[in-house]
Amino acid sequence: MTKLLSINPATSTVIGEVESHNDKQIDQILKKSAETFMEWKRTDVSERKELLKNFAEILRKNKQEYGKLISAEMGKVIKQSVPEVAKCAAMFDYFADNAEKMLEPEPAEESSCDSMIHYEPMGSVLAIKPWNFPFWQVLSAASHVLAGGNVMLLKHSSYVPMCALEIENIFLEAGFPEGVFQTLLIDGKKASSLIPRKEIKAVSFTGGHDAGQKVAEISAHNMKKFVLELGGSDPFIILDDANIEMAAKVGVPSRFINTGQTCIAAKRFIVMEEVAEEFTERFVEHTLDLKVGDPMNPETDIGPMVRNEQMLVLEDQVRDAISKGAKPLVPGGRMASQGYMYSPTVISEVTRNMRVMREETFGPVAPIITVKTEEEAIQLANDSEFGLGASVWSQERDRAMRVTSELETGMVGVNSFCTPQACLPFGGVKKSGIGRELSRHGFLEFMNIKSVKLM
């Protein structure tokens, strides 16, 4: 049997290994999932609420322990991994408190007969999730998938098998019936091969565009519902009337949170030339204040990247920018260490033809580009295959909202960093994805909307 290795990216050493599932085990897991669904969908929503609350309480009680596991397995700094767990708990509370209302049948509008709209669960949802937020990426989806009466099969990233197994253990500890949430220890190719199986009713995918496109093709071919949350190249737009100090202060964590390995991180800093010098100076100052090092140290701001392969891609993107005239204001780059350490990098005099502007930069690199007008800022922001999130900075509310309305994205933060919230739908447009997670919109993605007409 193939083994999945858990590697600490801060030291590049193996800290654990687990056996992958064979075909017989996979069959048993899928069968269990389908059988459990028939019971779980009939479980009263009040009982599901109690279990969701139990799960949230366990997360809060053990957030330090789970945070350390996240930091050890994928390198997130402990000051961010513990809050990740706490945020998952709040997500479960939200859907525990709101699922019953979301499931209430609705009377049809302007109907001359007694007609209702019912919301019913679909069945087993295959969740294919990435490594960068090992708990959040899984649980933000599971919170509403399970609250609605569906069951979940998790194919987590092979980088974080220990997190995957621990999450399954928490569900059992919280009292969820066996089979409501199960982990599949398999690779991506095997996960895609399971989509046509009759036990799988829908797919929730978070990851890169190419893999997501393959999932969409297989799902569509087999008439399966799917939701895709893909990559991003989010613009961070600073207009000439912005609060520059605040924009720079927020911009640094917006770019460098999770060592820059975040789909909704600010990835293209678009600054009007009247304030470009001031913003750049302050952004560089705040960047130089970041502490790089051991992710277990509570003072550390920047930990390792998850693997050397990711560093190589980032290095090529920066090298391309420098070769085309970009100026390194904070050279950063690969550090001499046992692990996969990459120091924050800031580059200016960036142009549209550079890879850092055309591709997603999944690491601690911040490109800054100047524009002359508001219209140019909007055009440049939209000049991307991606459309996940954006941030607009202006002290004039109407102006900020005008720019917001022109942006081709799924989410926008005005004078703020665009972060997921339970009450707001999360997702993008263009190559950043299809469908939504979170809020009632995400909740209904995996519900069968059934019309019932009574005469």
C-alpha positions in Angstrom: 0.0 0.0 0.0 1.1 3.6 -0.7 2.0 5.7 2.3 1.1 9.3 2.7 4.0 11.2 4.4 3.4 14.2 6.7 6.4 16.5 6.4 7.1 19.5 8.6 8.0 22.3 6.1 9.9 24.2 8.8 12.4 21.4 9.0 11.7 19.3 5.9 11.6 16.2 8.1 8.9 13.5 8.1 6.7 13.7 11.2 4.2 11.0 10.4 3.0 8.6 7.8 -0.4 6.9 7.1 -1.4 4.1 4.8 -3.6 5.1 1.8 -6.9 3.4 1.4 -7.1 0.4 -1.1 -10.0 -0.2 -3.4 -11.8 -2.5 -0.9 -11.6 0.1 1.8 -12.8 2.8 -0.5 -15.8 0.7 -1.5 -16.7 0.2 2.2 -16.4 3.9 2.9 -18.6 4.9 0.0 -21.2 2.3 1.0 -21.2 3.4 4.6 -21.6 7.0 3.4 -24.7 6.2 1.3 -26.3 4.1 4.0 -25.7 6.7 6.7 -27.2 9.4 4.5 -30.6 7.6 4.6 -30.6 8.0 8.3 -28.9 11.4 8.7 -31.3 13.2 6.3 -34.2 12.1 8.5 -32.5 13.3 11.7 -34.4 16.2 13.1 -32.7 19.5 12.5 -32.7 20.1 16.3 -30.5 17.0 16.8 -28.2 18.1 14.0 -27.9 21.5 15.7 -26.9 19.9 19.0 -24.1 17.9 17.3 -22.9 21.0 15.4 -22.7 22.8 18.7 -20.8 19.9 20.3 -18.3 20.0 17.4 -17.8 23.8 17.9 -17.2 23.3 21.6 -14.5 20.6 21.0 -12.8 22.9 18.6 -12.7 25.8 21.1 -11.6 23.6 23.9 -8.7 22.1 21.9 -7.8 25.0 19.6 -4.2 25.1 20.9 -3.6 21.4 20.2 -5.2 21.6 16.7 -3.3 24.8 16.0 0.0 23.1 16.7 -1.0 20.2 14.4 -1.7 22.7 11.6 1.6 24.5 12.2 3.6 21.3 12.3 2.1 19.8 9.2 1.9 22.8 6.8 3.9 25.5 8.4 1.3 28.1 9.2 2.5 30.3 12.1 0.8 29.5 15.4 -0.6 33.0 15.8 -2.7 32.2 12.7 -3.4 28.5 13.0 -5.1 28.8 16.4 -7.5 31.5 15.2 -8.2 29.3 12.1 -9.6 26.7 14.5 -11.6 29.2 16.5 -13.1 30.6 13.3 -14.2 27.1 12.3 -16.0 26.8 15.6 -17.8 30.1 15.0 -18.8 28.8 11.5 -20.4 25.7 13.1 -22.3 27.8 15.6 -23.6 30.0 12.7 -25.1 27.1 10.8 -26.3 25.3 14.0 -28.3 28.5 14.8 -29.6 29.1 11.3 -30.0 25.8 9.6 -33.6 25.3 10.7 -34.7 28.7 9.3 -32.8 28.0 6.1 -34.6 24.7 5.7 -38.1 26.0 6.3 -40.4 25.4 3.3 -41.4 28.7 1.5 -44.8 29.5 0.0 -44.6 30.1 -3.8 -45.0 33.7 -4.8 -48.3 34.7 -6.6 -49.6 31.2 -6.6 -53.3 30.5 -7.0 -52.9 27.1 -5.4 -51.3 25.8 -2.2 -47.7 25.5 -3.5 -44.5 25.3 -1.5 -40.8 25.2 -2.1 -39.0 22.5 -0.1 -35.2 22.2 0.5 -33.9 18.6 0.7 -30.4 17.2 1.0 -28.7 15.6 -2.0 -26.6 12.8 -0.4 -22.9 12.2 -0.2 -20.8 15.2 -1.1 -17.2 14.5 -2.1 -15.1 17.3 -0.8 -11.6 17.7 -2.4 -9.7 20.3 -0.4 -6.3 21.9 -0.3 -3.6 22.2 2.3 -3.3 25.9 2.9 -6.1 26.1 5.6 -6.2 22.5 6.7 -9.2 22.9 9.0 -11.0 25.9 7.5 -11.1 24.7 3.9 -12.8 21.5 5.1 -15.0 22.7 7.9 -16.3 25.9 6.2 -17.9 23.5 3.7 -18.8 20.7 6.1 -20.6 23.1 8.4 -23.4 23.8 6.0 -23.2 20.5 4.0 -23.9 18.5 7.2 -26.3 21.0 8.7 -28.5 20.6 5.7 -28.7 16.8 6.1 -26.0 15.8 3.6 -23.0 13.6 4.4 -19.4 14.3 3.4 -16.5 12.3 2.1 -13.2 14.2 2.4 -10.3 13.9 0.1 -7.8 16.2 1.7 -4.4 17.3 0.3 -1.8 14.6 0.6 0.4 17.2 2.4 -1.9 17.2 5.5 -3.1 13.6 6.2 -2.8 14.0 9.9 -5.1 17.0 9.9 -7.6 15.0 7.8 -7.7 12.1 10.2 -7.9 14.4 13.2 -10.9 16.2 11.8 -12.7 12.9 11.3 -11.9 12.0 14.9 -13.4 15.3 16.1 -16.7 14.5 14.4 -16.9 11.1 16.1 -16.0 12.7 19.5 -18.8 15.2 19.0 -21.3 12.4 18.6 -21.9 12.4 14.9 -23.0 9.0 13.6 -20.2 7.0 11.9 -20.4 7.6 8.2 -21.6 11.2 8.3 -18.1 12.5 7.8 -15.3 10.2 6.5 -11.8 10.7 5.3 -10.5 9.1 2.1 -6.8 8.7 2.1 -6.3 8.7 -1.6 -4.6 10.8 -4.3 -6.2 13.3 -6.6 -6.4 11.0 -9.6 -8.3 8.4 -7.5 -10.6 11.0 -6.1 -11.6 12.1 -9.6 -12.3 8.5 -10.6 -14.8 8.3 -7.8 -17.0 11.2 -9.1 -19.0 8.9 -11.5 -19.8 6.5 -8.6 -23.5 6.3 -7.8 -22.8 7.0 -4.1 -21.4 10.4 -5.0 -24.1 13.0 -5.5 -22.1 16.3 -5.6 -18.6 17.6 -5.4 -17.1 20.5 -3.4 -13.7 21.4 -4.8 -11.1 24.0 -3.7 -7.8 24.2 -5.4 -6.1 25.2 -8.6 -7.8 25.9 -11.9 -6.5 23.0 -13.9 -7.5 20.4 -11.4 -10.8 22.2 -10.8 -11.6 22.1 -14.6 -11.0 18.4 -14.7 -13.4 18.0 -11.7 -16.0 20.1 -13.5 -15.7 18.1 -16.7 -16.1 14.7 -15.0 -19.0 16.1 -12.8 -20.8 17.6 -15.8 -20.4 14.4 -17.8 -22.0 12.5 -15.0 -24.7 15.1 -14.3 -23.3 15.7 -10.8 -23.7 19.1 -9.0 -20.3 20.8 -8.3 -19.0 23.9 -6.6 -15.5 25.2 -7.5 -13.5 27.6 -5.4 -10.3 28.1 -7.4 -7.4 30.5 -7.4 -7.2 34.3 -7.3 -5.1 37.3 -8.2 -6.9 39.8 -6.1 -6.3 43.5 -6.9 -5.7 45.9 -3.9 -6.6 49.3 -5.3 -5.4 52.5 -3.6 -7.1 55.6 -5.0 -5.5 59.0 -4.6 -7.8 60.0 -1.7 -7.2 56.8 0.4 -5.9 56.7 3.9 -2.4 55.7 2.9 -1.2 54.6 6.3 -4.2 52.4 6.9 -4.0 51.0 3.4 -0.3 50.1 3.9 -0.9 48.7 7.4 -3.7 46.5 6.2 -2.1 45.7 2.9 0.9 43.9 4.4 -1.1 41.2 6.3 -3.5 41.1 3.3 -0.6 39.9 1.2 1.5 38.0 3.6 -1.0 36.1 5.8 -0.3 32.4 5.7 3.1 33.2 4.1 1.1 34.5 1.1 -0.3 31.0 0.4 -3.9 32.2 0.3 -6.4 32.4 -2.6 -7.9 35.6 -1.3 -4.6 37.3 -0.5 -4.0 40.7 -2.0 -1.8 39.8 -5.0 -1.7 42.9 -7.2 -1.2 46.3 -5.6 -2.6 48.9 -8.0 -1.8 52.4 -6.8 -2.6 55.8 -8.3 0.6 57.7 -9.0 -0.2 60.7 -6.8 0.1 58.5 -3.7 2.3 55.7 -5.0 5.6 56.9 -3.4 4.0 57.4 0.0 2.2 54.0 -0.1 5.2 52.1 -1.3 7.4 53.6 1.5 5.0 52.7 4.2 4.3 49.3 2.7 8.0 48.5 2.7 8.4 49.7 6.3 5.6 47.4 7.5 7.0 44.5 5.5 10.4 44.9 7.0 8.8 44.7 10.5 7.6 41.1 9.8 9.4 38.4 11.8 10.4 35.3 9.7 11.2 32.0 11.4 9.9 29.1 13.5 6.1 28.8 13.0 5.7 27.5 16.6 7.1 30.8 18.0 4.1 33.1 18.9 6.1 36.1 17.7 6.7 34.8 14.2 4.7 36.4 11.3 6.1 34.5 8.4 6.7 30.7 8.4 7.9 28.3 5.7 6.2 27.7 2.4 4.6 24.3 2.3 7.0 22.6 -0.2 10.1 23.3 -2.2 8.1 22.9 -5.4 6.0 26.0 -4.5 9.1 28.0 -3.9 10.5 27.1 -7.3 7.4 28.4 -9.0 7.5 31.6 -7.0 11.2 32.1 -7.7 10.6 31.8 -11.5 7.8 34.4 -11.3 10.0 36.9 -9.5 12.9 36.2 -11.8 10.7 36.9 -14.8 9.6 40.2 -13.3 13.2 41.3 -12.5 14.4 40.4 -16.0 11.6 42.6 -17.5 12.6 45.7 -15.4 10.9 45.3 -12.0 12.8 46.8 -9.1 13.2 44.8 -5.9 12.5 47.1 -3.0 12.6 44.2 -0.5 14.7 41.5 -2.2 13.5 38.7 0.1 13.7 35.3 -1.5 14.8 31.8 -0.5 16.6 31.6 2.9 19.4 29.4 3.9 17.6 27.0 6.3 16.7 23.4 6.7 13.1 24.1 5.8 11.3 25.8 3.0 11.8 29.4 4.1 11.1 32.3 1.7 11.4 35.8 3.0 8.8 38.5 2.0 9.6 40.2 -1.3 8.3 43.5 -2.6 8.9 44.6 -6.2 7.9 47.9 -7.9 7.9 49.3 -11.4 5.8 46.2 -12.3 4.2 46.0 -15.8 1.3 44.1 -17.2 3.4 41.6 -19.2 5.1 40.2 -16.1 4.0 36.8 -14.7 3.4 38.3 -11.3 0.6 40.2 -12.9 -0.8 37.5 -15.2 -0.6 34.5 -12.8 -1.5 33.7 -9.2 1.5 34.2 -7.0 1.1 31.7 -4.1 3.7 32.9 -1.7 5.1 36.0 0.0 5.7 38.3 -3.0 4.0 41.7 -3.4 4.1 43.5 -6.8 3.3 47.2 -6.9 2.1 48.9 -10.1 1.1 52.5 -10.6 -1.7 54.0 -12.7 -2.7 57.5 -13.6 -6.5 57.4 -13.3 -9.3 55.6 -11.6 -10.5 54.2 -14.9 -7.0 52.7 -15.5 -7.1 51.1 -12.1 -10.4 49.4 -12.8 -9.3 48.3 -16.2 -6.1 46.8 -14.8 -7.9 45.1 -12.0 -10.2 43.4 -14.4 -7.4 42.5 -16.8 -7.0 39.0 -15.3 -8.3 35.5 -15.8 -9.2 35.5 -12.1 -12.1 37.2 -10.3 -12.2 36.1 -6.7 -11.9 39.1 -4.4 -10.7 42.7 -4.4 -10.0 45.6 -2.0 -10.8 49.2 -2.8 -9.3 52.1 -0.7 -10.9 55.6 -0.8 -12.2 57.9 1.9 -15.1 58.8 -0.3 -17.8 56.1 0.1 -19.6 56.8 -3.1 -16.4 56.7 -5.1 -15.4 53.4 -3.5 -18.8 51.9 -4.3 -18.6 53.2 -7.9 -15.3 51.4 -8.4 -16.6 48.3 -6.6 -19.6 48.1 -9.0 -17.1 47.9 -11.9 -14.9 45.1 -10.6 -15.3 41.6 -12.1 -15.0 39.7 -8.8 -17.2 37.7 -6.4 -16.2 39.7 -3.4 -14.9 43.2 -2.5 -13.7 44.7 0.7 -14.0 48.5 0.9 -11.2 50.0 3.1 -10.7 46.5 4.4 -9.2 43.1 3.5 -11.6 40.7 1.9 -12.1 37.8 4.3 -14.7 35.0 4.5 -17.6 35.5 6.8 -20.4 32.9 7.7 -23.2 35.3 6.7 -21.7 36.2 3.3 -21.5 34.1 0.2 -17.9 33.1 -0.7 -16.7 32.5 -4.2 -15.6 34.1 -7.5 -16.2 34.6 -11.2 -14.2 33.8 -14.3 -11.4 31.3 -13.6 -11.8 31.8 -9.8 -14.7 29.4 -9.7 -18.4 28.5 -10.0 -20.9 28.5 -7.2 -20.7 29.7 -3.6 -19.8 28.5 -0.1 -21.1 30.0 3.2 -24.3 31.9 4.0 -27.7 30.7 2.8 -26.4 30.8 -0.8 -23.7 28.3 0.0 -26.1 26.3 2.1 -28.5 25.8 -0.8 -25.8 24.8 -3.3 -26.1 21.2 -2.1 -29.8 21.1 -1.5 -32.5 19.9 -3.9 -34.9 22.7 -4.4 -38.2 20.9 -4.8 -41.5 22.5 -5.9 -44.6 21.0 -4.3 -48.0 21.8 -5.7 -51.2 21.0 -3.8 -54.6 21.3 -5.4 
